[in-house]
């Protein structure tokens, strides 16, 4: 507003780091971290210069969000604080539990780097009707440079027949080709524990879980999927793991599979080094993902 404040100019220079480029002389301490960036803001009231150097396009995006956070209103004026930041994330994946536009914008704003979308049993029943929604979610994430984790509820696919196994594996391949960067198997149907057909065919329900997991993982790898496949059991209740399940699964998860744990309560148990070490020793899983309704 010219009547209340003198005009201010903001010049922003955006760059993606390139070791071959001589004008980017300053080295980021973690140049291999693709989400890292450097931000410099300087200048006087009438003219402000901001430079964002990202280790990738995602790093540039994070730098712009930090610049946004340095911009405030003060007595009807816009003020941009001087700063020099060198930043990078410690966790490679930080996903928000919603696939919708508002939440994805919030994820970008607070430097999350992905969202999640759950394919429920009702959506599996009528994929043609659900397809436009699933495609939109994939596009919305891609447009914002976000990962997208598809969590597929196994639903009634525990009965062990070959057609169900093939259909389930094909569903995961379809989501990958649609643009879902990460995928998870959600074994959340506790009633399946009593399924006589699965017990007869595979020797037990937990053995059936492993059978499905291997079939899905094999199909995904053939399709070109390279990220880890997450495996969420239905026996974890925020405090302990079922002993029988441990004996069946221990050391038997496929190489590219992460154990995906969810607290049964809100907010669930605190996650600390001792807790994760215990889980690692119990299941012999090298990679753990954690899902919670509360940002601990």
N, C-alpha and C positions, 0 to 999 in steps of 0.2 A: 504494500500500500504506500504509494509515493508521499501521501500526506503524513504518514506516521513514521516512516523509516526510509532511509536512503536506499536506492536500488542496490541489490547484491547480485553479483555474478558468480556462478559456480561452474568451474571447468573440471570435467571428470575425464581422466585418461585410463582406459581399460586395456590390460595386456594379459595374454596367456604366456606363462614363462616358457622360454625356449633357450636352452643352453647355448645354442649357436648364435643367439642374438646378442650383440655387443652392448645394446642400450639397456639391457637388464642385468646390470653388473652385480647387484646384491643377490646373494644366494639365500634361499629359504633353508632353515635348519633341517627341514624334512621335505626335500624336493620330491621325494618319491610318494608323498602323501598327496593324492590328486585333489583333495578338498582344501589343502592349505592355501593361504594367501597372505599378502602384505598390503597394508593400507596406510597411506600417508595423507594427512589433511593439514594444510597450512594456508596462510594468507591473512589479510586484514579484512575489515568489515565490508569494504566495497567489492572485494574479489577474493574468492576462495578457490584453491586448487586441491583436487583430490586425485590420487593415483592408486589404482587397484591392480596389483599384479597377482594373478592366480596361477596355481600349478596346473589348472585345467579350467574349463568353462565353469564347472561346479565351484571351483575356488573363487573365481570372479564373482559368481552369484553370492557366495557367502560374504565376500568383501563389500559388495553393494548393500547387503543387509546390515553390516556393521556401520557403514556410512549413514544409512537410514536411521540407525539408533543414535548416532551422534548429532542428528538434526532435530532441534526442538524449537518450540515456540516460546518466546520470552517477551512479555509486554508488547504484544502485537507484532513482534519481529520474529523473523526466522533466524535462528542462531545455529551455526555448525561449529562444533567444538574441534579444536586442533587435537590431533592424535597421531601416533605412529604405532601400528599394531602388526604383530606377526602371530598368526593363529593357524591352528590345524586341529582336527578332531582326534581324540584318542580311540573312540569306538568306530569301526568301519561302517556299521549299519545302525541307524537310529530311526526307527519307523513309528509312525503315528497310527493309532487304531481306528482310522476312518478313511474311506476312499472319496469323500465328497469335497467339492471345490473349496468351501470355506476352510475346512481342516487342512487341506493341502496347501493353501496359501499361508496358513499359520505354520505349517511344517517348514516351508521355505523361510518364513520370517524368523523363526527361531533355530534355523540351521539343522533341522531334522533333514534326513535325506531319503525318506520313503514313506509309503503308506501301505495299508493292508486292506484286502477285500476278501470277505468270506463267501465261498460258494456253498450256500445252504442246501439242505436236502430238497427243499421245494424248488429251488432253482435248477437242481440237477434233473428233476422230473420233467421240466419243460425248458430245455436249453435254448430252443429257438426263440422263445419269449424272453429269456434272460440275456441272450447274446448281445442286443444293442446296449444294454446296461454295462455288461462286462467290457465291451469294446470302448465305451465312453470312459470308463475308469482307466483303462490302459492308456488312452490318448491323453487324458487329463494329467496323468503322472508323467508321461513322456514330455509333454509341453512344459512341465516345470522342472525337468531334469531330475525326477525322483524315481527311486526304485519302487517296484510294486510286488508285494508278497501276496500270492494267492493261497488262502487257507481253505482246503477242500475237506468238507465234512464227509466221512466215509458213509454215513447213513446206513442204509440197508445192504451195503456191499460186503457184508461180512459172511455171507452164506457159503462162500467157497467154491461156487461153480465157475467154470472157465470163462463163460460169457461175461460174468460180473467183473472178473479180474481184467479181462481184455478191455472192457468198457471203461473201467476205472483208470487204467494206464493211458488209454486214449484221451480221456478227459484232461489229464495233466499235460499231455503233449499239446493239446489244443490251446490250453491257457498259455503255455510257453510261446507258441507261435503267434498268439494274439498280442504278446508284448509284456507278459508277466515275467519279471526278471528273477523272482524267487518263488518257490513253491513249498507248501507244507501239507503233510498228511495229518489230518485231525481225527484220531480214533476216539471220538467222544460219545459213543453209544454204549453205555454200560449194560444195557439189556442184552447186548450181543454176547456177554459172558456166558449166558445160558444156552447159546445156540448149539443144538446137538449136531447139526450137519457139519459145522466147522470143526467141532471136536473130533468127529468121526473121520473127516478128510485129512486134517492136518495134525491131529493129536492134541488140540487145545486151541482156545481163542488167541492166546498170546502168540502161538506158533503161526496162526492165521495172519496176525498183524505183520509178522516178519515176511511171510510169503507175499502179501500184497506189496509191502515196502520194496522188496527186491524186484518184483515185476514192474512196479512204477518207475523205480530208479533205472532199470535196464532200458525201458522204453524211452525215458527222457534223454539218456545218454546217446541213444541212437539218433535222436532228433537234434542233437547238438547242444543240449543244455549243459552248462559247465559249472554253474553255482551249486552250492550244497542243497540237498533236499532235506527239509526239516521233518522231523518225526515227533508228533505230539501224542504221547500215550494217554490213556484214560484212567490211569492208576495213580496219578500224582495229585496229592491233595494239599500241597503247600507245606507239608511237614515231613513226609516220608514216602518211600516207594514200596509198592507191594513186593514182598520177598519172592514170591513165585515168579512174578514178572521179571525181577532182576536175574534170577537163575536162567530164565529162557533167553533173555536178550543180551546178557552180559557178554561183551566181546564179539557180538554177532551183527552189529550194525554195519551195513555196507560202508565202504571207504568214504564215499561222498555224502554221507548222511550226518546231519546234526541232530542231537537230542533237543527237542523243543519243549520246554517246561512252562506250565502255567499254574499260578497259584489258584486254588479253588475258592479262596476267600478274597475279599477286598480289604486291605491292599495286598494280602498274601504275606509271606514271611520275608524278613530282610535278607537280601542276597549279600553274602560276604565271602571272603576267600575260603574260610573253613567249610562253608556250606557247599560251594562249588567243588572243592577238593573232595569232599565226601561223595558227591554225585559222580565225579570222575572215577573214583576208585570203585564205586559200586557197579557202574555200568561199563566201565572202560571206554567211555566216549571221549573223543579228543575235542569235540566242538559242542558247545552248549548255546542255545538261544533261550531267552527268557521273555515271557509275555505276561504283562500285568495290567490291571485296570487302574493302577496308581503309580505315578512316576516317582519311584523310590530313589 
